Amino acid sequence: MKTLIVLRHGKAEHHSAGQTDFQRALAERGMRDSERVGQLLAEKNLVPDAIVSSSAKRARMTADQVASASGFPSAVVYTEAIYEAGVLQLLSVVQEIEESAKVALIVGHNPGFWGLVERLSGSVTQFPTCAWAQLEIDVEHWGEVTHSSRAKLATLWYPKLE
């Protein structure tokens, strides 16, 4: 059994002149919400064994906040493969997660992240900023997670639920 936590980045600042979407940072609310996600993961004994994040600035900042607040003991892995990825590309990222990880967290963007959670669990109608879904997948190896895999949605949380 593997646990995949799919986390959409926190609330980002609005675009500034000369700034690309990739360069957008987290807004203060996004920083607070990201810290709260890390605290919740620690409280629920869901500190990940691996974190893989989009290399876009707002996703990196979210991953770093969550890692710090949860007590994540390792280095976050950043990849451009998550930025603007669809479900199939995201599944490829999941398949490459280090095998020793029982609990893995991926950090990225909609619409791909909502699509991934919906594809695996079949039961998510919204996925706002800083939402996270805990998916329980009955596989031994990350490489076994495919577009036809099914997961149990154990938790769906987002800031407005508190």
N, C-alpha and C positions, 0 to 999 in steps of 0.2 A: 504494500500500500504506500502510495506517495501522496503528499499534500502539496498542492500548488496554490499559492496565494497570488492572486492577480490584483495589482494595485494601480489604479489610474493616478497620475501625478496630481499634486495639489493645485489649488487655484493659482493661475499665473497672472502676472502683470499684463496690462494692455500693451499692444504694440507701440513702440516709440519710433520716431523718424530714423531711418537708416538701420533699423534692427530687423533681423530675419525672425521668422517663427521659431527656428531652432535655438535662437539666442535668448528667448524670453525667459525671465527669471520667475521665481515664485513670488506671489504677493504675500503680505504679512499673514493673511488668513491661511494661505497655503502652507506657510511655515508652521503655524500653530496646529493645523489639521494633520500635517505630516508627523509632527511630534506626537500627537495624540494616537495616531495609528501605531507608532512604535511602542508607546506605553501599553496599548491594548494587546498587541502581540505578546509582549512580555507577560502581562496579566493572565493571558489565556494559554501560557506555555507554548506559544507558537513562534518563538524566536527562530528565524530561518537558519538553515545550514548553508544556504547559498542565496545571494541576491544578484540578479541580473537586471540591469536598467538600461533604458534608452540613454543615449549619450546627449540628448537634447538637454539644455541647461535646467529647465524646470523639472524634468524627470530625475536628473542627477541630484538636484537639491532635495527633492522628495526622498530619494533613496538614501541619501546621506543623513537626513533628519531621522528617518525611520530606523536606520542602522544604529545611530547614536542612542536614540531613545529606547530601543529594544534591548540594547546590550549585545548586538550582533558582533561576534568576535573576529570576523575575517574581513577581507577587502571586498568591496562591491565591484562587480564586473560591469563595465559599460560597453554598449555596442550600438552602432548605428543601425543594425539589423531590425531593431524594434521600432525605430522612428518611421511613421507612416506605413507600418506593416499591416497587412491583412491577416486573416486567420491562418492561412497556410504557412506564411512566413513566421508567424508567432509560434505555431506548432513546431517548426524547425528549430527555433530558439529553445523551446522547452525540451526537445529531444537531445539537445547538446548540454543540458545541465549536468554538472558533475554527479556521477552515479552515487557517490557516498552521501549525497544530500537526501534526507527523507522529507524535509520541509524546504521548499524553495519559494522565493518571492521574486516575481517579475514586476517591473515598474515601467509604465509607458502611457500610451495615449488611446483615446477613442478616435475613430469608431472601431478600430481593431480589437481593443481590449474588451469592449462590450460584446463584440462578435465572438470572441474566443470563449468568454464565460457563457454566453448564450448557446454556443455550439456544443460545449462540453456538458453543460448542466440542463439546458433546455428550459430555464425558468427565470431569466432576469429581464425585467422590463425597463430598467433604467440603470445607468452607471455614471453618476455625476463625478465631479472632481473629488479626489481623495477617497473614492469608493474602493473597497476591497472585498474580494470574494475568496473564501476558503473552499477549495475544491478537493475532495477526496477521490483519488483515482486508483482503481484496483489494478495496479501494474507493479512489477518488480523493478523495471528499468524505465528511465525517462524516455529512452528511445522507442518504447512501446506506445507512447501517447500519439495518436493519429487523429485525423478528422472524423473517424468513426468511433473514437473512444467516448465513453460516457463517464461522467463524474457526479458525485453527490455534492450538492451545494450545502455545505455545513454552516457557513456564515456568510451573510451579506451585510456589510456595514458601510455607512457613509455619514458625514458629519451632521446632517440634519436629523439623524435618528437619535442623537443625544439631547 
